[in-house]
Amino acid sequence: MHDPERYQKFEAQGRMLANRVKKRFQHFKKRFARGNIEVFRLYDWDIPEIRAVVDWYAGHLVIGEYIRRQSLDEWLPTMAGHVAAVLDVPMEKVHLKLRRAGKQDGPRYERLDHTEEKIVVSERDLKFYVNPADFVDTGLFSDHRDTRMMVRKMAQGRDFVNLYCYTAAFTCAAAMGGARSTVSVDRSETAIAWARQNLAVNGLLTDANTLVHARVFDFLKEARQRGASFDLGVIDPPSYSTTRADGDAFDVLTDHPKLLEAVVSIMRPGGVLFFSTNHQRFAPRLSDLPVSKAEEITDQTIPEDYARKNKKIHRCWRIQV
Ligand SMILES: C[S@@+](CC[C@H](N)C(=O)[O-])C[C@H]1O[C@@H](n2cnc3c(N)ncnc32)[C@H](O)[C@@H]1O
C-alpha cells in the first residue's frame, strides 16, 4: 500500500475491529461451547465505517465485506489479518467474501473458489457440512439455530415439508425431533446433494426422509394433485430469484401471498408453518390467508449473537393452519 495515510487508517480500523471481535469471542465462546454450538457471529457492521461481518466456524473465520461497489483490494485482507491475529487463527483458515446486499448488485450465489472442501460443524447434537471457502453462503444459516430447535420440538410424529430447503438443516432438526416423514425441496442440484450429505452425517438417510430436486411451485402443484398433506413445514424462500427463460422469477415482496396460499392448501387443519424471509424491507400480507393464526415470532427466533438494534437478520412467522 503506497498511501501512508490510507495505510494508517486501515490499520486503525483493523485494530478496532479486532478489539471488538476479541471481546465478543470471549463473551460467547464458553456459553456456545456448553451448548456444543460451533458456528456463531462475532461482528456484523457494528461500527459504521467498518462494513464487515465476521463469523466463527469451528476454528475457521469467514470474513465478509458489505460492498456497494468494488472496494479497495487491501481493505478486507487488512481487517482479516488483525482479526486472525487476535484470535490466533492461521491464515489458511480465514476465508474472505464480498457480500452483495441486494438484487441490483447481481446474483448472491456465485461461486468464489473451487476448493470443494467441506468441514463438519456441530449445532447442539446436529452436524452439518459447511464449505467456508467456495460460496458467499457456507451451507449453514446459523441465525436460524433457535428456529430449528422450535421445529424439532414440534416434530414428533408429524409429516414435515421443507421448501427452499438448501442444505436441509431444518429437515435434520425435524427428523431428529422424531418427524414421521420429511420432504425437502430445492431447485439446485448442488443443494440437494449437500442436503443428502447432511442427512447422512446425522444418520437420517432413510426412506422416511425424501429429497426432491424441483422448483417449489411445481412441487406444490404436483403434491396437491396426488393429495399429499403435511402438518409441519418451513418456508424460507430467497428474497429474489433471478429471472430465467422458463419464467421462474420470484420476488418475496410481491409473491409471498401466492406462495403461502399454495402451501396452506397442502397442510392439514391444525398444521403449523414457519415462514421466514431475509428481505430487509419486507411487508407481510398475511391477513387474507385461510388460516387460524399468523403471528410474527422474530424476537424468539433471532439468537443473541445476531441481535442488532437497527437490523433484523431475518423475520419469521408462525402460521397455524
Ligand atoms: C435462502 S436459501 C434457503 C435456506 C434454507 N431454508 C436453510 O435453512 O438453510 C434459498 C434456497 O432456495 C433455492 N431456490 C431458489 N428458487 C427456488 C425455486 N423456485 N424452487 C426451489 N428452490 C429454489 C435455492 O437453490 C436456495 O437453496
The ligand as a Tripos MOL2 file, in Angstrom:
@<TRIPOS>MOLECULE
LIG
   27    29     1     0     0
SMALL
NO_CHARGES

@<TRIPOS>ATOM
      1 C1        -32.3570  -18.6680    1.4960 C.3       1 LIG1
      2 S1        -31.9370  -20.2660    0.8780 S.3       1 LIG1
      3 C2        -32.8770  -21.2250    1.9720 C.3       1 LIG1
      4 C3        -32.1740  -21.5000    3.2820 C.3       1 LIG1
      5 C4        -32.6210  -22.7740    3.9660 C.3       1 LIG1
      6 N1        -34.0110  -22.7190    4.3160 N.3       1 LIG1
      7 C5        -31.7910  -23.1130    5.1910 C.2       1 LIG1
      8 O1        -32.3430  -23.1770    6.2760 O.co2     1 LIG1
      9 O2        -30.5860  -23.3100    5.0850 O.co2     1 LIG1
     10 C6        -32.7630  -20.3040   -0.6620 C.3       1 LIG1
     11 C7        -32.7550  -21.6390   -1.4330 C.3       1 LIG1
     12 O3        -33.8380  -21.5690   -2.3640 O.3       1 LIG1
     13 C8        -33.4950  -22.2920   -3.5180 C.3       1 LIG1
     14 N2        -34.4150  -21.8480   -4.5850 N.ar      1 LIG1
     15 C9        -34.4840  -20.6520   -5.2010 C.ar      1 LIG1
     16 N3        -35.5330  -20.6090   -6.0420 N.ar      1 LIG1
     17 C10       -36.1530  -21.8070   -5.9520 C.ar      1 LIG1
     18 C11       -37.3210  -22.3750   -6.5530 C.ar      1 LIG1
     19 N4        -38.0470  -21.7000   -7.4240 N.pl3     1 LIG1
     20 N5        -37.6810  -23.6380   -6.1990 N.ar      1 LIG1
     21 C12       -36.9420  -24.3430   -5.3160 C.ar      1 LIG1
     22 N6        -35.8340  -23.8480   -4.7070 N.ar      1 LIG1
     23 C13       -35.4480  -22.5990   -5.0230 C.ar      1 LIG1
     24 C14       -32.0420  -22.0130   -3.7350 C.3       1 LIG1
     25 O4        -31.4560  -23.0450   -4.5150 O.3       1 LIG1
     26 C15       -31.5410  -21.9770   -2.2680 C.3       1 LIG1
     27 O5        -31.0550  -23.2390   -1.8950 O.3       1 LIG1
@<TRIPOS>BOND
     1     1     2 1
     2     2     3 1
     3     2    10 1
     4     3     4 1
     5     4     5 1
     6     5     6 1
     7     5     7 1
     8     7     8 2
     9     7     9 1
    10    10    11 1
    11    11    12 1
    12    11    26 1
    13    12    13 1
    14    13    14 1
    15    13    24 1
    16    14    15 ar
    17    14    23 ar
    18    15    16 ar
    19    16    17 ar
    20    17    18 ar
    21    17    23 ar
    22    18    19 1
    23    18    20 ar
    24    20    21 ar
    25    21    22 ar
    26    22    23 ar
    27    24    25 1
    28    24    26 1
    29    26    27 1
@<TRIPOS>SUBSTRUCTURE
     1 LIG1         1 GROUP 0 **** ****
